Amino acid sequence: MAKSAEEENQQKAFGWAATDNSGILSPFNFSRRENGDDDVTLKILYCGVCHSDLHTLRNDWGFSFYPVVPGHEISGVVTEVGKNVTKFNIGDRVGVGVLVGSCKTCECCEQDLENYCPRIIFTYNSYNPDGTKNYGGYSDMIVVDQRYVLRFPDNLPLDAGAPLLCAGITVYSPMKYYGMTEAGKHLGVSGLGGLGHVAVKIGKAFGLKVTAISSSPQKESEAINRLGADSFLVSNDPEKMKVHNKLT
């Protein structure tokens, strides 16, 4: 008979899980593996809410394996390290993003592109090689291979920094790749959802001139006054788009 979530591993854990596609989270007792030689255990203090969490708990994409404990923008403090761990110590402030495992040997892994590994293991709604299930950051603790743990700078708050582990890197990566980190350049950000908000703030931090582009006119005040965008463009207004095209 298959073991229950509480019996799969040795360490007792608590979280909030979706047990069906209703979108409702309920208290959930489960277990984590013991801290191995290459592992870092952390007490979870904060976890961002990404829209992919909502898609997964509602099974919008059709591959949710219930019960699901979502959460992949995790920040907290190290409570235990394995004997092979050299980068982290107990008490360090750390984070865990969307993945917790990969093959470590393929071309992608060797180039630090583990997110393209064909044997990638996601932080939740995924399975480990031994067949045990992964549960995410809407919980009190997690055990992760040191390769997939990130150190938080001392001047970065754990609560505000957690979303950088998904939304932040999603927008920063293409900005960096295309050279959009040099002061004075002009960045257009289309859409002011979670990613768009972060993109505007990162762009301004680099000294860029940022235009926020949205189909919702009511977001102009937030884009300009709260996020610091230099200008705002309504994407479904043909006349304003035409004027902007002439200006650029």
C-alpha positions in Angstrom: 0.0 0.0 0.0 1.3 3.5 -0.9 2.6 5.6 1.9 0.7 8.8 2.9 2.3 12.2 2.5 3.2 12.1 6.2 4.9 8.7 6.0 7.0 9.2 2.8 9.9 10.8 4.7 11.2 11.3 8.2 10.8 15.0 8.9 7.4 16.2 9.7 6.2 19.4 7.9 3.1 21.5 7.7 1.7 23.5 4.8 -1.3 24.6 2.9 -2.4 22.3 0.0 -4.9 22.1 -2.7 -6.6 18.7 -2.8 -8.7 19.4 -5.9 -9.2 22.1 -8.6 -11.6 24.2 -6.5 -8.8 26.7 -5.8 -9.1 26.3 -2.0 -6.1 25.7 0.2 -6.4 23.6 3.4 -4.1 22.8 6.3 -1.8 19.9 5.2 0.5 17.6 7.2 3.3 16.0 5.2 7.0 15.0 5.4 10.3 16.1 4.0 13.4 14.0 3.6 16.2 14.1 6.1 19.0 16.6 5.4 21.6 14.7 3.2 25.3 15.3 2.7 24.7 17.9 -0.1 21.5 19.3 1.3 20.4 22.6 3.0 17.4 22.7 5.3 15.8 26.0 5.7 13.0 27.4 7.9 10.6 29.2 5.4 9.8 32.7 6.5 8.2 34.1 3.4 6.9 32.8 0.0 5.7 34.9 -2.9 2.4 34.2 -4.6 3.0 33.7 -8.3 0.1 33.3 -10.8 1.5 29.9 -11.8 0.8 28.8 -8.3 -2.9 29.6 -8.9 -2.9 27.9 -12.3 -1.5 24.8 -10.7 -3.8 24.6 -7.7 -6.8 25.0 -10.0 -5.3 22.5 -12.6 -5.7 25.1 -15.4 -2.8 23.5 -17.3 -4.1 20.0 -16.9 -1.2 18.3 -15.1 -1.6 19.0 -11.4 -1.0 16.0 -9.1 -3.0 16.5 -6.0 -2.4 17.2 -3.2 -0.3 20.3 -4.3 1.5 22.6 -1.9 2.4 25.5 -4.2 5.1 28.2 -3.7 8.4 28.7 -5.5 9.5 32.1 -4.4 10.9 30.9 -1.1 13.0 32.8 1.4 14.1 31.8 4.9 17.0 30.9 7.2 19.3 27.9 7.1 18.7 25.5 10.0 20.9 22.5 8.9 23.6 21.8 6.3 25.1 18.5 5.1 28.8 17.6 5.5 29.5 18.4 1.8 27.9 21.9 1.9 30.5 24.6 1.7 28.6 27.7 0.5 26.1 28.0 3.4 26.1 27.9 7.2 23.4 27.7 9.8 21.7 31.1 10.2 22.4 32.2 6.6 19.6 34.1 4.8 18.7 32.1 1.6 16.1 31.5 -1.1 14.8 28.8 -3.3 13.2 29.3 -6.7 11.3 27.3 -9.2 13.6 24.2 -9.4 15.2 21.9 -6.8 16.9 19.3 -9.0 18.3 18.4 -12.4 20.7 15.8 -13.8 23.8 18.0 -13.2 25.7 16.4 -16.1 24.0 17.5 -19.3 25.2 20.3 -21.5 22.6 22.7 -20.1 23.5 21.9 -16.5 27.2 22.3 -17.2 26.5 25.9 -18.5 24.4 26.8 -15.4 21.2 26.5 -17.5 19.6 23.9 -15.3 16.1 25.3 -16.2 16.6 23.7 -19.7 17.7 20.3 -18.3 15.4 17.5 -19.7 15.4 16.0 -16.2 14.5 19.1 -14.3 12.8 18.7 -10.9 10.4 21.5 -10.0 9.9 22.8 -6.5 6.4 21.5 -6.3 4.0 19.3 -8.4 7.0 17.3 -9.3 8.6 14.0 -8.3 12.1 13.1 -7.1 14.1 10.3 -8.7 13.2 8.0 -5.8 9.5 8.5 -6.5 8.7 10.8 -3.6 6.7 14.0 -4.3 7.9 17.6 -4.0 5.9 20.1 -2.0 6.5 23.8 -2.3 6.9 26.9 -0.2 3.5 27.4 1.3 4.9 25.5 4.2 7.1 25.8 7.3 10.4 24.2 6.1 12.1 22.6 3.0 15.2 20.5 2.3 17.0 21.4 -1.0 20.3 20.3 -2.7 22.8 23.1 -2.1 23.1 23.6 -5.9 19.6 25.1 -6.0 19.8 27.4 -3.0 20.6 31.1 -3.4 22.1 33.5 -0.8 20.2 36.6 0.1 22.3 39.8 0.4 22.2 41.3 3.9 20.6 44.5 2.7 17.8 42.7 0.8 14.6 42.1 2.9 13.5 38.5 2.8 9.8 39.4 2.3 10.3 41.9 -0.5 13.1 39.9 -2.1 11.2 36.6 -2.4 9.4 37.5 -5.7 12.8 38.1 -7.3 13.3 34.4 -7.4 10.7 34.0 -10.2 9.1 37.3 -11.4 12.4 39.1 -10.9 14.7 36.8 -12.8 12.1 36.3 -15.5 12.3 40.0 -16.4 15.9 40.6 -15.5 17.3 37.8 -17.6 16.2 39.2 -21.0 17.1 42.8 -19.9 20.6 41.6 -19.2 20.9 39.6 -22.3 19.8 42.5 -24.6 21.9 45.0 -22.8 19.0 46.9 -21.2 20.9 47.5 -18.0 22.7 50.7 -19.1 21.5 54.0 -17.8 19.8 56.2 -20.4 18.4 53.5 -22.6 14.6 53.4 -23.2 12.7 50.4 -22.0 9.1 49.6 -22.9 7.2 47.3 -20.5 4.0 45.8 -21.9 1.5 44.8 -19.3 1.4 45.8 -15.6 0.7 42.5 -13.9 3.2 41.0 -11.5 6.1 40.8 -14.0 5.4 44.2 -15.4 5.5 45.9 -12.0 8.9 44.3 -11.3 10.3 45.2 -14.8 9.4 48.8 -14.3 11.1 48.9 -10.9 14.2 47.1 -12.1 14.4 49.3 -15.2 14.3 52.5 -13.1 16.9 51.0 -10.7 19.3 50.8 -13.7 18.6 54.4 -14.7 16.5 53.5 -17.8 13.8 55.7 -19.3 10.7 53.4 -18.8 7.4 53.6 -20.7 4.7 51.4 -19.2 2.3 50.1 -21.8 -1.1 48.8 -20.7 -4.6 48.3 -22.0 -6.0 49.6 -18.7 -6.0 53.4 -18.5 -6.7 53.3 -14.8 -3.2 51.9 -14.2 -1.5 55.1 -15.3 -1.4 56.6 -11.8 0.2 53.5 -10.3 2.7 53.2 -13.1 3.9 56.8 -12.8 3.4 57.7 -9.2 4.0 54.4 -7.4 6.4 52.5 -9.7 8.3 55.4 -11.1 7.7 54.9 -14.9 8.6 58.0 -17.0 5.6 57.7 -19.3 2.4 55.7 -19.8 0.9 54.4 -23.0 -2.6 53.0 -23.5 -2.1 50.1 -26.0 -5.6 49.9 -27.3 -5.9 53.6 -28.1 -4.9 53.8 -31.8 -4.5 57.6 -31.8 -2.1 57.6 -28.9 -0.2 54.6 -30.3 0.2 56.5 -33.6 1.5 59.6 -31.9 4.0 57.6 -29.9 5.2 55.8 -33.0 6.0 59.2 -34.6 7.8 60.3 -31.5 10.1 57.3 -31.5 
